[in-house]
Amino acid sequence: MNHSLKAALIGALWLLAAGAAHADITVGVTVSATGPAASLGIPEKNTIALMPTTIGGQKVNYIVLDDASDTTNAVSNTRKLITENKVDVVLGSTTTPNSLAMIDVVAEAQTPMISMAASSRIVEPVDAKRRWVFKTPQNDIMMSLAIASHMANVGVKTVGFIGFADAYGEGWYQEFAKIAAVKGISIVANERYARTDTSVTGQVLKIVAAKPDAVLIAASGTPAVLPQRTLKERGYAGRYYQTHGVANNDFLRVGGKDVEGTYLPSGPVLVAAQLPANHPVAKSALEYVNKYEAANGKGSVSTFGAHAWDAGMLMQVAAAQALKKAKPGSAEFRSALRDALESLREVPGAHGIFNTSTTDHLGLDQRARVMVKIENGAWKYQP
C-alpha cells in the first residue's frame, strides 16, 4: 500500500471515529445539590445515575453540575453546558426561580429544557421562548384543587396562608386563591418568608390572631418546617396543610412530631407501595422506587428524584424519535427532540402518565396526584 493511500485510509478512519464520537447524545444537568434546596436536588442528582446510558443504540453522556440553589449559578451552568459541552438537552433546575431564569438561555440557543420545578409559569403560556421548555412536576393548580377539595370535604371555611417570598410562594397563592373562592373558603391571612429565614414569629402571630380553621404552608424542602413548628409553639391547633414541595424524608426527619397529622397532595410515587394494584401509575411508580432504593437504600426515595426520573423518561422517548430524523450534536437533532417532547402519548412516569401538546408542555392529568397524611412519621395514602 502506498503512503498516500495509507494516509487517506487513516484519515477516513479518523473521520469515522470522530463522527461516531460526535453521535453521542449529550445531556446537560443542573441541580441544586447544595444550598437551601439540597434536600430536593440530591435525590435528583442520585436519579441521573440511574438513567439509560444508551438510547436507540447511541451512547448517552450526562454532564451534571450543581447550581447550589442559586439563580445566577443556574444560568451560568446552563450557558456552560450549551456553549462548552454542546449539550442536546438540558435537565433542570430544581427550583422555580432557577428554572425561570434559565428560559432565556435555552430559548436563545434553541436547546430543549426539561425542568424539575413546579410552577406553571415555567411552561405557560407556550410562547416563542417557552416552546423550548418542558417540565415534569404537577402544576400548582392541580395540587391546589386537591387541597381545597380536601378542606371543603372536612368543613374548613377559613385558611391562613404562609409561603415563600418568591415565585414558588406567589404562584401557589394565586392558584390556591382561585380555587378556594370556588370552594367557598376564605383566606384570612396571607404571609411570606424567605427560604433562608430562621424566624417567622411575626408572620405566625398574625395568622394565629386571624383564627383560621386551617393553615396552608406553601414552601418546599426542609425550610417548610419553620412556619409549622412556630405555629405549634404558639398553640395553633387547627388543621395543617403543606404542598407537594415537602414530599421527601428530610422533611419528616427535620419536622418530627411538629409535622404529624399534616395533609398534602403528592405524586402517587410517594405512596407507590400503598396504591391499589389497578391504579394507573402503580406499576411505573414502583419501577422507579425499586431502582432508586436498590442503589440508595430502603426508604431513601423521594418525589423530587422522581421528577428527575420522569424528565429522563420523557427525554428517552423523545430522543429515540429524534434519532430517526437527525444526528445528535446538531441543531436539527435539538429541534427534532423538541418536537418529539411536544407530542408524547401515554408515557408512564413515576408521577403520572404524560400526554403533551403544542399548548401543554407538562402533559399530566388527575392521575398524577393523591392526598397523603403524615402518620407516625410516615406517608399514609388517603383514598
Disulfide bonds with the S-S distance in Angstrom:
none
